[in-house]
């Protein structure tokens, strides 16, 4: 692993999890900028459960968010 000072350090462990972090990518959908929308970060910061919710997203993050909010009774 390369450190901030450009030196290298070897790390050994049975399992290593690398979380690089990402930002939500907004799809190019006509009209999206004309309606209120939430990114993943904003959705997870909600203080109240939305009555209705449409999740656009791929991979497991969209599926996981859908299951989470369905379990909380959002439609």
Backbone as XML, in Angstrom:
<?xml version="1.0"?>
<chain id="A" units="angstrom">
  <residue number="1" name="UNK">
    <atom name="N" x="0.849" y="-1.158" z="0.000"/>
    <atom name="CA" x="0.000" y="0.000" z="0.000"/>
    <atom name="C" x="0.899" y="1.225" z="0.000"/>
  </residue>
  <residue number="2" name="UNK">
    <atom name="N" x="0.557" y="2.220" z="-0.822"/>
    <atom name="CA" x="1.333" y="3.451" z="-0.855"/>
    <atom name="C" x="0.709" y="4.462" z="0.097"/>
  </residue>
  <residue number="3" name="UNK">
    <atom name="N" x="1.521" y="5.028" z="0.972"/>
    <atom name="CA" x="1.059" y="6.003" z="1.950"/>
    <atom name="C" x="1.127" y="7.410" z="1.373"/>
  </residue>
  <residue number="4" name="UNK">
    <atom name="N" x="0.566" y="8.360" z="2.105"/>
    <atom name="CA" x="0.529" y="9.745" z="1.638"/>
    <atom name="C" x="1.921" y="10.315" z="1.396"/>
  </residue>
  <residue number="5" name="UNK">
    <atom name="N" x="2.915" y="9.867" z="2.164"/>
    <atom name="CA" x="4.278" y="10.381" z="1.981"/>
    <atom name="C" x="5.042" y="9.624" z="0.889"/>
  </residue>
  <residue number="6" name="UNK">
    <atom name="N" x="4.320" y="8.831" z="0.098"/>
    <atom name="CA" x="4.843" y="8.075" z="-1.051"/>
    <atom name="C" x="5.682" y="6.863" z="-0.660"/>
  </residue>
  <residue number="7" name="UNK">
    <atom name="N" x="5.758" y="6.533" z="0.626"/>
    <atom name="CA" x="6.433" y="5.306" z="1.032"/>
    <atom name="C" x="5.437" y="4.153" z="0.930"/>
  </residue>
  <residue number="8" name="UNK">
    <atom name="N" x="5.952" y="2.941" z="0.932"/>
    <atom name="CA" x="5.089" y="1.764" z="0.816"/>
    <atom name="C" x="5.053" y="1.017" z="2.139"/>
  </residue>
  <residue number="9" name="UNK">
    <atom name="N" x="3.925" y="0.367" z="2.390"/>
    <atom name="CA" x="3.774" y="-0.449" z="3.587"/>
    <atom name="C" x="3.014" y="-1.712" z="3.199"/>
  </residue>
  <residue number="10" name="UNK">
    <atom name="N" x="3.503" y="-2.866" z="3.640"/>
    <atom name="CA" x="2.836" y="-4.132" z="3.363"/>
    <atom name="C" x="1.841" y="-4.422" z="4.479"/>
  </residue>
  <residue number="11" name="UNK">
    <atom name="N" x="0.644" y="-4.827" z="4.091"/>
    <atom name="CA" x="-0.404" y="-5.160" z="5.052"/>
    <atom name="C" x="-0.804" y="-6.607" z="4.826"/>
  </residue>
  <residue number="12" name="UNK">
    <atom name="N" x="-0.879" y="-7.385" z="5.909"/>
    <atom name="CA" x="-1.293" y="-8.783" z="5.816"/>
    <atom name="C" x="-2.489" y="-8.998" z="6.728"/>
  </residue>
  <residue number="13" name="UNK">
    <atom name="N" x="-3.482" y="-9.721" z="6.215"/>
    <atom name="CA" x="-4.672" y="-10.048" z="6.995"/>
    <atom name="C" x="-5.402" y="-11.180" z="6.287"/>
  </residue>
  <residue number="14" name="UNK">
    <atom name="N" x="-6.213" y="-11.971" z="7.018"/>
    <atom name="CA" x="-6.984" y="-13.035" z="6.372"/>
    <atom name="C" x="-7.964" y="-12.476" z="5.341"/>
  </residue>
  <residue number="15" name="UNK">
    <atom name="N" x="-8.566" y="-11.338" z="5.644"/>
    <atom name="CA" x="-9.492" y="-10.667" z="4.733"/>
    <atom name="C" x="-9.191" y="-9.176" z="4.748"/>
  </residue>
  <residue number="16" name="UNK">
    <atom name="N" x="-9.218" y="-8.565" z="3.589"/>
    <atom name="CA" x="-9.025" y="-7.115" z="3.491"/>
    <atom name="C" x="-10.186" y="-6.548" z="2.702"/>
  </residue>
  <residue number="17" name="UNK">
    <atom name="N" x="-10.869" y="-5.566" z="3.278"/>
    <atom name="CA" x="-11.996" y="-4.907" z="2.627"/>
    <atom name="C" x="-11.543" y="-3.523" z="2.206"/>
  </residue>
  <residue number="18" name="UNK">
    <atom name="N" x="-11.664" y="-3.222" z="0.925"/>
    <atom name="CA" x="-11.266" y="-1.913" z="0.415"/>
    <atom name="C" x="-12.527" y="-1.160" z="0.012"/>
  </residue>
  <residue number="19" name="UNK">
    <atom name="N" x="-12.799" y="-0.078" z="0.712"/>
    <atom name="CA" x="-13.963" y="0.752" z="0.426"/>
    <atom name="C" x="-13.462" y="2.049" z="-0.188"/>
  </residue>
  <residue number="20" name="UNK">
    <atom name="N" x="-13.565" y="2.158" z="-1.500"/>
    <atom name="CA" x="-13.020" y="3.320" z="-2.191"/>
    <atom name="C" x="-13.939" y="4.525" z="-2.133"/>
  </residue>
  <residue number="21" name="UNK">
    <atom name="N" x="-15.207" y="4.308" z="-1.799"/>
    <atom name="CA" x="-16.155" y="5.418" z="-1.749"/>
    <atom name="C" x="-16.580" y="5.829" z="-3.143"/>
  </residue>
  <residue number="22" name="UNK">
    <atom name="N" x="-17.808" y="6.245" z="-3.271"/>
    <atom name="CA" x="-18.326" y="6.684" z="-4.559"/>
    <atom name="C" x="-19.311" y="7.815" z="-4.343"/>
  </residue>
  <residue number="23" name="UNK">
    <atom name="N" x="-19.691" y="8.421" z="-5.417"/>
    <atom name="CA" x="-20.740" y="9.435" z="-5.403"/>
    <atom name="C" x="-21.831" y="8.983" z="-6.354"/>
  </residue>
  <residue number="24" name="UNK">
    <atom name="N" x="-23.046" y="9.392" z="-6.046"/>
    <atom name="CA" x="-24.173" y="9.016" z="-6.896"/>
    <atom name="C" x="-24.013" y="9.638" z="-8.281"/>
  </residue>
  <residue number="25" name="UNK">
    <atom name="N" x="-24.252" y="8.849" z="-9.301"/>
    <atom name="CA" x="-24.230" y="9.336" z="-10.679"/>
    <atom name="C" x="-25.671" y="9.540" z="-11.121"/>
  </residue>
  <residue number="26" name="UNK">
    <atom name="N" x="-25.997" y="10.739" z="-11.546"/>
    <atom name="CA" x="-27.355" y="11.020" z="-12.000"/>
    <atom name="C" x="-27.503" y="10.597" z="-13.454"/>
  </residue>
  <residue number="27" name="UNK">
    <atom name="N" x="-28.534" y="9.814" z="-13.753"/>
    <atom name="CA" x="-28.742" y="9.386" z="-15.137"/>
    <atom name="C" x="-29.228" y="10.552" z="-15.991"/>
  </residue>
  <residue number="28" name="UNK">
    <atom name="N" x="-28.981" y="10.472" z="-17.267"/>
    <atom name="CA" x="-29.460" y="11.502" z="-18.192"/>
    <atom name="C" x="-30.889" y="11.159" z="-18.594"/>
  </residue>
  <residue number="29" name="UNK">
    <atom name="N" x="-31.838" y="11.579" z="-17.766"/>
    <atom name="CA" x="-33.253" y="11.332" z="-18.024"/>
    <atom name="C" x="-33.947" y="12.659" z="-18.298"/>
  </residue>
  <residue number="30" name="UNK">
    <atom name="N" x="-34.660" y="12.764" z="-19.407"/>
    <atom name="CA" x="-35.384" y="14.004" z="-19.682"/>
    <atom name="C" x="-36.359" y="14.317" z="-18.548"/>
  </residue>
  <residue number="31" name="UNK">
    <atom name="N" x="-36.316" y="15.544" z="-18.048"/>
    <atom name="CA" x="-37.228" y="15.980" z="-17.006"/>
    <atom name="C" x="-36.734" y="15.757" z="-15.587"/>
  </residue>
  <residue number="32" name="UNK">
    <atom name="N" x="-35.642" y="15.027" z="-15.404"/>
    <atom name="CA" x="-35.161" y="14.758" z="-14.047"/>
    <atom name="C" x="-34.842" y="16.045" z="-13.299"/>
  </residue>
  <residue number="33" name="UNK">
    <atom name="N" x="-34.246" y="16.997" z="-13.985"/>
    <atom name="CA" x="-33.887" y="18.254" z="-13.317"/>
    <atom name="C" x="-35.113" y="19.106" z="-12.991"/>
  </residue>
  <residue number="34" name="UNK">
    <atom name="N" x="-36.289" y="18.729" z="-13.510"/>
    <atom name="CA" x="-37.513" y="19.494" z="-13.265"/>
    <atom name="C" x="-38.308" y="18.989" z="-12.066"/>
  </residue>
  <residue number="35" name="UNK">
    <atom name="N" x="-37.886" y="17.890" z="-11.467"/>
    <atom name="CA" x="-38.618" y="17.311" z="-10.341"/>
    <atom name="C" x="-37.673" y="17.151" z="-9.150"/>
  </residue>
  <residue number="36" name="UNK">
    <atom name="N" x="-38.232" y="17.143" z="-7.933"/>
    <atom name="CA" x="-37.359" y="16.908" z="-6.781"/>
    <atom name="C" x="-36.883" y="15.453" z="-6.768"/>
  </residue>
  <residue number="37" name="UNK">
    <atom name="N" x="-35.613" y="15.240" z="-6.496"/>
    <atom name="CA" x="-35.060" y="13.888" z="-6.418"/>
    <atom name="C" x="-34.055" y="13.833" z="-5.275"/>
  </residue>
  <residue number="38" name="UNK">
    <atom name="N" x="-33.748" y="12.632" z="-4.852"/>
    <atom name="CA" x="-32.780" y="12.408" z="-3.784"/>
    <atom name="C" x="-31.689" y="11.479" z="-4.285"/>
  </residue>
  <residue number="39" name="UNK">
    <atom name="N" x="-30.464" y="11.759" z="-3.917"/>
    <atom name="CA" x="-29.385" y="10.815" z="-4.175"/>
    <atom name="C" x="-29.374" y="9.797" z="-3.037"/>
  </residue>
  <residue number="40" name="UNK">
    <atom name="N" x="-28.545" y="8.791" z="-3.134"/>
    <atom name="CA" x="-28.454" y="7.776" z="-2.088"/>
    <atom name="C" x="-28.128" y="8.411" z="-0.741"/>
  </residue>
  <residue number="41" name="UNK">
    <atom name="N" x="-27.199" y="9.334" z="-0.721"/>
    <atom name="CA" x="-26.809" y="9.999" z="0.524"/>
    <atom name="C" x="-27.987" y="10.737" z="1.139"/>
  </residue>
  <residue number="42" name="UNK">
    <atom name="N" x="-28.699" y="11.509" z="0.334"/>
    <atom name="CA" x="-29.849" y="12.265" z="0.841"/>
    <atom name="C" x="-30.967" y="11.334" z="1.288"/>
  </residue>
  <residue number="43" name="UNK">
    <atom name="N" x="-31.167" y="10.238" z="0.568"/>
    <atom name="CA" x="-32.209" y="9.276" z="0.916"/>
    <atom name="C" x="-31.948" y="8.664" z="2.288"/>
  </residue>
  <residue number="44" name="UNK">
    <atom name="N" x="-30.705" y="8.339" z="2.568"/>
    <atom name="CA" x="-30.361" y="7.727" z="3.853"/>
    <atom name="C" x="-30.369" y="8.730" z="5.004"/>
  </residue>
  <residue number="45" name="UNK">
    <atom name="N" x="-30.406" y="10.025" z="4.693"/>
    <atom name="CA" x="-30.453" y="11.062" z="5.723"/>
    <atom name="C" x="-31.871" y="11.551" z="6.013"/>
  </residue>
  <residue number="46" name="UNK">
    <atom name="N" x="-32.886" y="10.967" z="5.366"/>
    <atom name="CA" x="-34.267" y="11.410" z="5.580"/>
    <atom name="C" x="-34.669" y="11.255" z="7.044"/>
  </residue>
  <residue number="47" name="UNK">
    <atom name="N" x="-35.416" y="12.227" z="7.540"/>
    <atom name="CA" x="-35.919" y="12.172" z="8.913"/>
    <atom name="C" x="-37.313" y="11.554" z="8.980"/>
  </residue>
  <residue number="48" name="UNK">
    <atom name="N" x="-38.028" y="11.546" z="7.837"/>
    <atom name="CA" x="-39.369" y="10.967" z="7.773"/>
    <atom name="C" x="-39.439" y="9.985" z="6.609"/>
  </residue>
  <residue number="49" name="UNK">
    <atom name="N" x="-40.210" y="8.931" z="6.793"/>
    <atom name="CA" x="-40.383" y="7.922" z="5.757"/>
    <atom name="C" x="-41.291" y="8.457" z="4.656"/>
  </residue>
  <residue number="50" name="UNK">
    <atom name="N" x="-40.852" y="8.422" z="3.396"/>
    <atom name="CA" x="-41.739" y="8.869" z="2.320"/>
    <atom name="C" x="-42.869" y="7.862" z="2.109"/>
  </residue>
  <residue number="51" name="UNK">
    <atom name="N" x="-44.061" y="8.377" z="1.780"/>
    <atom name="CA" x="-45.194" y="7.487" z="1.531"/>
    <atom name="C" x="-44.984" y="6.700" z="0.243"/>
  </residue>
  <residue number="52" name="UNK">
    <atom name="N" x="-44.476" y="7.385" z="-0.790"/>
    <atom name="CA" x="-44.207" y="6.760" z="-2.087"/>
    <atom name="C" x="-42.769" y="7.053" z="-2.472"/>
  </residue>
  <residue number="53" name="UNK">
    <atom name="N" x="-42.163" y="6.105" z="-3.167"/>
    <atom name="CA" x="-40.759" y="6.241" z="-3.512"/>
    <atom name="C" x="-40.468" y="5.441" z="-4.775"/>
  </residue>
  <residue number="54" name="UNK">
    <atom name="N" x="-39.737" y="6.033" z="-5.701"/>
    <atom name="CA" x="-39.276" y="5.337" z="-6.899"/>
    <atom name="C" x="-37.759" y="5.327" z="-6.847"/>
  </residue>
  <residue number="55" name="UNK">
    <atom name="N" x="-37.174" y="4.147" z="-6.905"/>
    <atom name="CA" x="-35.720" y="4.028" z="-6.857"/>
    <atom name="C" x="-35.224" y="3.628" z="-8.235"/>
  </residue>
  <residue number="56" name="UNK">
    <atom name="N" x="-34.382" y="4.475" z="-8.812"/>
    <atom name="CA" x="-33.730" y="4.177" z="-10.083"/>
    <atom name="C" x="-32.284" y="3.858" z="-9.765"/>
  </residue>
  <residue number="57" name="UNK">
    <atom name="N" x="-31.858" y="2.666" z="-10.065"/>
    <atom name="CA" x="-30.470" y="2.335" z="-9.780"/>
    <atom name="C" x="-30.185" y="0.900" z="-10.125"/>
  </residue>
  <residue number="58" name="UNK">
    <atom name="N" x="-28.952" y="0.664" z="-10.374"/>
    <atom name="CA" x="-28.554" y="-0.683" z="-10.721"/>
    <atom name="C" x="-27.736" y="-1.313" z="-9.620"/>
  </residue>
  <residue number="59" name="UNK">
    <atom name="N" x="-27.287" y="-2.474" z="-9.903"/>
    <atom name="CA" x="-26.455" y="-3.240" z="-8.973"/>
    <atom name="C" x="-27.203" y="-3.493" z="-7.673"/>
  </residue>
  <residue number="60" name="UNK">
    <atom name="N" x="-26.469" y="-3.854" z="-6.674"/>
    <atom name="CA" x="-27.107" y="-4.240" z="-5.417"/>
    <atom name="C" x="-27.578" y="-3.051" z="-4.597"/>
  </residue>
  <residue number="61" name="UNK">
    <atom name="N" x="-26.995" y="-1.872" z="-4.792"/>
    <atom name="CA" x="-27.392" y="-0.730" z="-3.963"/>
    <atom name="C" x="-28.847" y="-0.341" z="-4.209"/>
  </residue>
  <residue number="62" name="UNK">
    <atom name="N" x="-29.286" y="-0.311" z="-5.461"/>
    <atom name="CA" x="-30.685" y="0.000" z="-5.759"/>
    <atom name="C" x="-31.625" y="-1.050" z="-5.192"/>
  </residue>
  <residue number="63" name="UNK">
    <atom name="N" x="-31.256" y="-2.315" z="-5.332"/>
    <atom name="CA" x="-32.077" y="-3.405" z="-4.809"/>
    <atom name="C" x="-32.153" y="-3.327" z="-3.287"/>
  </residue>
  <residue number="64" name="UNK">
    <atom name="N" x="-31.018" y="-3.104" z="-2.637"/>
    <atom name="CA" x="-30.986" y="-3.024" z="-1.178"/>
    <atom name="C" x="-31.823" y="-1.861" z="-0.659"/>
  </residue>
  <residue number="65" name="UNK">
    <atom name="N" x="-31.742" y="-0.712" z="-1.301"/>
    <atom name="CA" x="-32.550" y="0.432" z="-0.873"/>
    <atom name="C" x="-34.037" y="0.147" z="-1.065"/>
  </residue>
  <residue number="66" name="UNK">
    <atom name="N" x="-34.391" y="-0.483" z="-2.171"/>
    <atom name="CA" x="-35.789" y="-0.843" z="-2.405"/>
    <atom name="C" x="-36.320" y="-1.782" z="-1.341"/>
  </residue>
  <residue number="67" name="UNK">
    <atom name="N" x="-35.556" y="-2.812" z="-1.009"/>
    <atom name="CA" x="-35.970" y="-3.763" z="0.031"/>
    <atom name="C" x="-36.059" y="-3.079" z="1.393"/>
  </residue>
  <residue number="68" name="UNK">
    <atom name="N" x="-35.122" y="-2.210" z="1.680"/>
    <atom name="CA" x="-35.113" y="-1.499" z="2.964"/>
    <atom name="C" x="-36.373" y="-0.658" z="3.125"/>
  </residue>
  <residue number="69" name="UNK">
    <atom name="N" x="-36.684" y="0.162" z="2.126"/>
    <atom name="CA" x="-37.845" y="1.038" z="2.239"/>
    <atom name="C" x="-39.156" y="0.269" z="2.119"/>
  </residue>
  <residue number="70" name="UNK">
    <atom name="N" x="-39.176" y="-0.828" z="1.376"/>
    <atom name="CA" x="-40.375" y="-1.672" z="1.332"/>
    <atom name="C" x="-40.626" y="-2.280" z="2.708"/>
  </residue>
  <residue number="71" name="UNK">
    <atom name="N" x="-39.569" y="-2.679" z="3.385"/>
    <atom name="CA" x="-39.699" y="-3.224" z="4.733"/>
    <atom name="C" x="-40.192" y="-2.196" z="5.735"/>
  </residue>
  <residue number="72" name="UNK">
    <atom name="N" x="-39.974" y="-0.921" z="5.425"/>
    <atom name="CA" x="-40.453" y="0.159" z="6.290"/>
    <atom name="C" x="-41.837" y="0.642" z="5.872"/>
  </residue>
  <residue number="73" name="UNK">
    <atom name="N" x="-42.456" y="-0.040" z="4.913"/>
    <atom name="CA" x="-43.818" y="0.218" z="4.435"/>
    <atom name="C" x="-43.930" y="1.398" z="3.478"/>
  </residue>
  <residue number="74" name="UNK">
    <atom name="N" x="-42.842" y="1.825" z="2.851"/>
    <atom name="CA" x="-42.947" y="2.828" z="1.791"/>
    <atom name="C" x="-43.403" y="2.113" z="0.527"/>
  </residue>
  <residue number="75" name="UNK">
    <atom name="N" x="-44.248" y="2.768" z="-0.266"/>
    <atom name="CA" x="-44.739" y="2.159" z="-1.510"/>
    <atom name="C" x="-43.948" y="2.677" z="-2.689"/>
  </residue>
</chain>
